Amino acid sequence: MTDFKKHIHDVPDFPKKGIVFKDITPLLSDAKIFAAAVDRLSEPFVGKGVQVVAGIESRGFLLATPIAYRLGAGVVPIRKKGKLPRAVKSASYALEYGTDSIEAHADAFPRGTKVLLVDDVLATGGTAAAAVELIEAIGGSLVGTAFLIELGFLSGRQKLPGRDVRSLVSY
Amino acid sequence: MTDFKKHIHDVPDFPKKGIVFKDITPLLSDAKIFAAAVDRLSEPFVGKGVQVVAGIESRGFLLATPIAYRLGAGVVPIRKKGKLPRAVKSASYALEYGTDSIEAHADAFPRGTKVLLVDDVLATGGTAAAAVELIEAIGGSLVGTAFLIELGFLSGRQKLPGRDVRSLVSY
């Protein structure tokens, strides 16, 4: 069994004091560990008919596209406000202070398309829940969600009730 | 021969008036075209010993990681200022007004690592040249550069003299 945690490093006080940042760059830069992570994250969804993998900007992109390639699916970027060039749908989520929003092209995929959501970290679940809302607003059928890291103590899973939520490592 | 251009759409006046944006999202979301693009971009570098693919935030991430997976390499993110949690090296490039910079972890890979640089678009070549400078400052050995789109009329290639520069489609 690959010990993925060995390749995820804690960086204290980043991006701000009191936060311990999970740095996944050592995992990504190691060819074998990176391939193993992509394969293991893809595995539960092989044969499930995933047509499109939606990745959340920007670290989510790093995992969504190789998973899409592995599954024989296309990829749809879910981006920060104002980055996509055509008509978008957006969904907002709460921050510590205020709200922020993410966007996807309103015609990103045809109605009924089977979509897998991928991001690097499942923390409070706010962004993930907004992304699911967005995928369904466009008419996608959510097959499941896959995260490299789950911060279990933040209970993000509770914001995705009834969904297939997978993660590779949990803290 | 796959007609990749059919899946890249022109969006006039984005992100600002007078600029025609090349929207690659239709190419990405089509599973077959996306896989063909990844395969074709990887092809010249198969068997060249690429150990790490460096991708430039954030659209570059969408192509760098599946190419890394295809080539059996790791992936290193080159990011905008302030996004990476540990000690970085940075390189700056000219904008229309002023300059901007990109960063990579100073220990992103060991000295002598064979690196392929990937981004979505080669335009004026400013960002690409800064990324090459960064890769070599960290001690990487640049195997080549691969871009989905080359805007030939902006002569970005001239900023990468003596480098192996590949692109899938050219305008």
Interface residues (C-beta under 8 A of the other chain):
Chain A: V11 F14 P15 F21 D23 T25 L28 S29 D30 A31 I33 F34 A35 V38 Q51 V52 G55 E57 S58 R59 F61 L62 L63 A64 T65 P66 A68 Y69 R70 G72 A73 G74 V75 V76 P77 G82 L84 P85 R86 H105 A108 F109
Chain B: V11 F14 P15 F21 D23 T25 L28 S29 D30 A31 I33 F34 A35 V38 Q51 V52 G55 E57 S58 R59 F61 L62 L63 A64 T65 P66 A68 Y69 R70 G72 A73 G74 V75 V76 P77 G82 L84 P85 R86 H105 A108 F109
